[in-house]
């Protein structure tokens, strides 16, 4: 099945799936924007890095730098979630809870996410980024 792709104004790829014919769907491409008509198998089936897609002729590729940025955003969110209970102990000075133990736990979390950051930075393809994030899907 055919698809129409074009680079959108946000730097991503817009994909138009024709409901009737490709010719009729061309009306949905903004005027003056270059487009390609491609086969649907030229579009990645894994949408994990959808916001890193770029049009590359008659195919859609994943921009590795954009994918790394997405990976780092996910890493930061995961780290913040793991920090939260320990941040509460330290910030709220909750009686009966050991702030030094909470800080030791935070140090372990920091070390874990430093390794993930290094793995993302050295990744040579999107699958390595996903693996660094724990196989996120």
GIKAKA-V6917 format. One record per backbone hydrogen bond with DSSP energy under -1.0 kcal/mol. CO is the residue of the C=O (numbers start at 1). NH is the residue of the N-H. E is the energy in kcal/mol with one decimal. If there is no record, write none. Layout:
CO:NH:E / CO:NH:E
This chain:
1:40:-2.2 / 3:38:-2.8 / 4:16:-3.3 / 5:36:-2.1 / 6:14:-3.2 / 8:11:-1.7 / 12:8:-2.6 / 14:6:-1.7 / 16:4:-2.2 / 21:25:-1.8 / 22:26:-1.3 / 24:27:-1.1 / 25:28:-2.3 / 26:29:-1.5 / 30:33:-1.9 / 36:5:-2.5 / 38:3:-2.9 / 39:42:-2.0 / 40:43:-1.4 / 42:60:-2.1 / 47:50:-1.9 / 49:52:-2.6 / 50:53:-1.5 / 52:63:-3.1 / 54:61:-2.6 / 59:56:-3.0 / 61:54:-2.6 / 63:67:-2.5 / 64:68:-2.4 / 65:69:-2.0 / 66:70:-2.2 / 67:71:-2.7 / 68:72:-2.7 / 69:73:-2.1 / 70:74:-2.3 / 71:75:-2.6 / 72:76:-2.7 / 73:77:-2.0 / 74:78:-2.7 / 75:79:-2.7 / 76:80:-2.5 / 77:81:-2.0 / 78:82:-1.9 / 79:83:-2.4 / 80:84:-1.7 / 83:87:-2.7 / 84:88:-2.3 / 85:89:-1.5 / 86:90:-2.2 / 87:91:-3.2 / 88:92:-2.6 / 94:97:-1.8 / 98:102:-1.9 / 99:103:-2.4 / 100:104:-1.9 / 101:105:-2.2 / 102:106:-2.2 / 103:107:-2.1 / 104:108:-1.7 / 105:109:-2.1 / 106:110:-2.7 / 107:111:-2.3 / 108:112:-2.4 / 109:113:-2.5 / 110:114:-1.9 / 111:115:-1.8 / 112:116:-1.6 / 113:117:-2.3 / 114:118:-2.3 / 115:119:-2.2 / 116:120:-2.5 / 117:121:-2.7 / 118:122:-1.8 / 120:123:-1.1 / 125:129:-1.2 / 126:130:-2.4 / 127:131:-2.4 / 128:132:-2.1 / 129:133:-1.6 / 130:135:-2.5 / 131:134:-1.6
